[in-house]
Amino acid sequence: MSYPGVFSKVSVAGDENPFGYRTCAIRPFREITRLNRTNVHSTYMETIVISPHMIDISDERLAAIKAKVHAYDWGHLPDAGGWSAGVGIDDLKRLIAYWRDIYDWRVVERRLNALPNFTIDIEGERLHFVHVKGNGSKPPILLLHGWPGSYLEFERLIWPLAADGHDVVVPSLPGFAFSNPITGIIGPRRAAALMHSLMSRLFDRRRYIVQGGDWGAHIASWMAHLQPDALLGFHINMAYIFAEDAAPTTEEEEEWFARRNSNLDREGAYSQEQETRPQTLGVAMADSPVGAAAWIMEKFGMWADLPRTADGTPDIWSKFSEEQLLTNIMLYVAPSAMVTATWIYRGKRLEGSDHFPAGTRIRVPTGVAAFPDPVFLPPPRSLLEKTYDIVHWTDMESGGHFAALEEPDLMLADLRAFIATVSGANS
């Protein structure tokens, strides 16, 4: 069994699983031509290994996590003011009680393994991805998550998109979940190159569509900048990267920048810490499941589109269940990815990839789903059009930062509408 039309040679053996893949490693080859130092073309064969991946956290690891959850001493944690000062302690206690008394990772693990999971090594980095095959009648789609989310944000989009005819690829970003360990710090620009390499290995030169939020949107934007001919279009639900000279010129744009800066002053300390001192933070996060849960839970409470009381306390349980939150948290804690997942912030700083060079104009057709994110406010369309070729824009009625998880039906409908727009333009 091979990925059709991608590889010149394939060596496989073993029984097929229900998803049409072999249960052993797939070892295809691809012919590569490049210039050597004397400017003479040379050709070599690249070995590409795609391995089915079974999620199986060891009993010892699960027992260690559970013991630390049980041992957490709440008596040493004073309350500085509920959600106004960070994570709400009462809500955190509710989550940890569920983790301690009810949550069953093995049940969750069986559900995760019902998806076709794979790993591939690209440039020395191990990447995990889900690949659900459509019938090939529609272009492939790459779905990219961010921090502190996971590939499971897209769980309710995968099968409908595959039923539409798309091959759907959902990776864990480098350093996240099972794309771990990594060889060093990877920023969004290099992550964009790795994601394109993944798609080119799966689909050769076939053009594809990308959807992303948070870091996924940042990476998708860099993919459009670096590999414009590879993308049919990209659809984002967060847009915070512009050309360096894309300055505000209208009152609406200036007001947006002022509100954005105010929000980041209030909510951006986590980013500054992860960008400048990830090592120190990692010491605490690596060995405290409850600490990791608090660090992540706070973002779901503050960034999602949730009902709030008069003092700003979010009703986190109106949108998320304990099971949902803990499964997302466990995708950081169980595979020891809590630390490496934060390195993308440091990578952005080292790369200088928080903006495009002055004069940049992204010519790949761009779609924007402007969800009412309470922290990362959607920019005015006029501001984005200074950098991007906006061909589709929807002001969404509800849904926050974790849009595909919070409002999967709205996200799916808008993504389908964008796909129809760019597919019609290229027919």
ZIGIHU-V56788 format. One record per helix or strand of 2 or more residues. SS is the DSSP state (h for helix, s for strand). FROM is the first residue (numbers start at 0). LEN is the number of residues. Records with the same first field share a line. If there is no record, write none. Layout:
BEGIN
SS: FROM-LEN, FROM-LEN
END
This chain:
BEGIN
s: 8-3, 25-10, 40-12, 116-6, 124-8, 139-5, 167-4, 207-5, 230-6, 361-9, 387-8
h: 58-13, 73-3, 81-4, 88-13, 104-9, 150-13, 187-16, 214-12, 227-3, 250-17, 268-8, 277-9, 288-15, 315-3, 321-12, 339-12, 380-4, 402-4, 407-18
END
